[in-house]
Amino acid sequence: MGMRVMRSLAALFLILAALASFAETGPTAVEIDRVFIGLDAAEKSLLSDGQPVIRTSAHPRASALVGNSATAAALRDRFGKLNPNYYGEFLYVRRFDPVLLDGLEKYLSDPRHFVGLPYRSKRNNAVYDLFDRMDVSESSSSGGATTVTVVQHMEPFAAYRASYRIARRGNELEFSFVNEGPLVYSYQNFKAAGPGDMAWSVYAFEKDGWLWFYGAGGVKAFDLFGAFRGRLEDSFMGRIGAFFGAAMKAIGG
């Protein structure tokens, strides 16, 4: 076999290998049902195609995360106690690689990474920064978890105190956020949410050879008995979509 033919075959094998990697499908519907429940066929298809799924749920009791693990139960309990009137979930799956989880841990460990993240308001057809200021005031570690306390600012609210917590155990990562100060509209001095009324969580873990990413966010906001619901829901879902989307990119999404 001539050298030219061998080179051509080698090039062909490389092309076929590349095509095979692009053609690799995600988890099957059966695999998805072991981790996420209540999804329709279209949502499962998105996950299998390597696309995220963003859902609005009526209540944390309708959480998509299967409740057969202590972490899933704790997340459901956390948001159940919050009793948010705005609640959303972000789901994503990738072929597992510990390097991806390392990247996610590095990204989420420093809240200053969240400054300047763009989120789109469909209602206003405009793009805003998720946060435009993030001042770290304290960082402490205990029991394998690190907590970072910050003063952060996002329009149209006044700056407020918040805390982030992250813990990594092997091929499992947990992350959470809660506001420790009230969310007050800076231009009206109107309190939209009290301390502890806004929470986000990320749970990323390996199962069946896949890296499963689950994000949940909820806020118990005063919306003038529903009069401002459209405005607040657009803002909140835009914000959690931006935040979880950026975290997804940290694992190569």
N, C-alpha and C positions, 0 to 999 in steps of 0.2 A: 504494500500500500504506500503510495507516494506521500511525501511530506505535505504537499498542498491538500490532498484529500484528508489526511489526518487533521490538519488545521481546520478544514471546513467542518469535519465531524465534531471536533472539539467546540467550535463556535456554535454549531447546531445544538449540542448538548447544553451549552450555557443558556442559549435562548429558550430551550424547552424547560430547563430548570427554573428560569425566571418566570416563564408563563405559568408554570405549575404553582409557584409561590403566589402569584397574583390570583390564580384561580382557586386557591385554598379557601374552603368555606369555613364559616364560623361554627359555633355549637349547633347541634340539631335542636329541634323543638322539644324533644324528650329531655335533653340535657338542660335546656333553658327552664323547663318546668320543674326541675329539681331545685332550682335556685330562685327563680322569679315566678310568681303566680299571678293569675288574673290578667295576663297579657292576651291581646287578640292576635290573630294570624299575621296582620300587618306589622305589629310591633315585634313579634318574634322574627319575622323576615328581616327587619332592619338590623336586629342584633346579629343574626346569622351573616348578614352582609357587611358587618363591621361598622355599622352606623349606631349612633346613640339614640336612645328613646327618652323623650321628656314627657312626663305625665302630670296632669293635675288630678288630685284625688280629693274626694269629698271629706275624707277623714283619715288619720293615720291607721285606723283599723283596716282600711283598704290597702295597706302597704303591699307593695309587690314582692318584698323580700320574704322568702319562706321563713317561717318562725320556728324552725327546728334547731336553732342554735341559740346559745346564751346571748350572743351579741345582737342577733336579730330581735330577740325578745326584749333586750334592753333598749334598743332603738325604738321599737314600737311603744314601749312603756314611756320613754322620754317624750316622744311627740304626743302620745296620748294624754299625758299630764299637762303638756303645753296647751292642748285643745285649740289648735290654730284655726283661724277662719280662712287662711290662705296656706295651702300645702302642696308641694310639688316634689317629684322624684326624677332622678336622672340615672339611667341604666346604660351600661356599656360593657362589652366583653372583648378580650383579646387573648390570643394564644399566650400561655404563661411563660414568662421569663423573669427570674428574680431581679435582673437589671432594671426592668420596668418598674417594679415595686420600689427599688432603690431611688429611681428618679422621682417617683411620686412622693416618697418620704422627704427627699431633699427639697422639693418644691413647696410642699405644705408646711415644712418646719419653719419657714421664714415668712410671716404675714406680709412683709414688705414686697413680696412678689406679687401681691394682689393689687398694688397701686397701678392705676392706669389701664386696668383691664376694661376693654370697651363692651358695653352692652347696648343693645338696640331696643328702643321703645317703639313698638308697632303703633301705638296710639298716637305718638307725636311724630313718627317717621324721622327719628333722630337718634344719634349715637351719643352716649354719655360714658364717663368714667365710672366704673364700679366704686372705686375709692380714689380720692386725689390726695390723701394724706394718711400716713400710718406711722405713728411714733411709738416705738417699743418702750414701755416703762418698767417692765419686770419680766424675768424668765426664771423658771425653777423646774427642777426635775425630782420626781418621786415615784417609786414603784414601777419604774420602767416607762413612765409617761412624762412628757415635757409640756408645761403650760406657759404660754406667752401672753402677757397682759399688755394691751395697747390702748392708745387713744387714736381713734380713726375718724375720718370725715368722708361723707358721701352726700352729694347734693340730693335733695334740697334740705337735708337735715343738719342740725348743729353737730359739732364734734361730740363724740360720746366714747365712753370706756367700754372695752370688750375683751374677751379672753378666748384664746385658741388652745386646744389640747390635742396632742398627737402621741400615739403609742404604737410600737411595732413589735410583733411577736412572730418571728419566723416569716412565714409567707402570708401574714395577715397584718393589716394596718387599719387603725381607727383614728379618726380625726373629728373634732367637733368645734363649733363656734357658738358663743352666746353673747348677747349684749348685756353688759352690766349696768349701763346707764340708759336712761330713756331716750327714745327717738323723738326729737322735737323738730317740727318744721321751723327752720331758722327765721324765715320771713314772716311767720304768723304767730310764733311762740305757741304753737298748738302741738300737744303731745299725741303722736300717732301710736306709740307702743311703749309700755313700761319696761323696767329692767327685767331681763329674763324672758321677754315676750317674743324674741326672734332667735331662732336656732337653726344651725346647719350641721349636718353630719356626713361623713364619708366612711364607707366600709369597703375595703378592697381586700380580696383574698383569693387563694388558689383552690380550685376544685375541678376534678376531672381533666386536668391539664390546661385549664383556662384561667385567666385572671379576670375575676368578676368585679366590676366597679358599681357600687350602689351609693348614690347621693340622695339625701332627703333634706328639705328645707321647709320650715314653717314659721309663720308669724301670726301672733294674735294682735291684730291692729284695730284701732277704732276707725271705722269707715263711715261714720255718721249714718249708722243703721242701713248700710248698703248703698247709700247715695254715691259714695266714692269708690265703689267696688271695682268698676271697670278700670279706673285709673290706678288703683293700688295693685290690682292683680297683674296688670300689664307691667308695672314697675317691678314687682316682686319676682314674677316669673322670668322677666328679662335679666334680673340680677343673678338669680340662682343658675339660670342657663349659662350666663357668662362665666360665673365662678366654676361650676362643675365642668364646663367645656374647656376652660383653661387647665384644670386638673387632668382632664382626659388627655390633653395634648402632652402633658408631662409624662404620660406613659405611651407616647408615640401615636396617639389618636389623631 
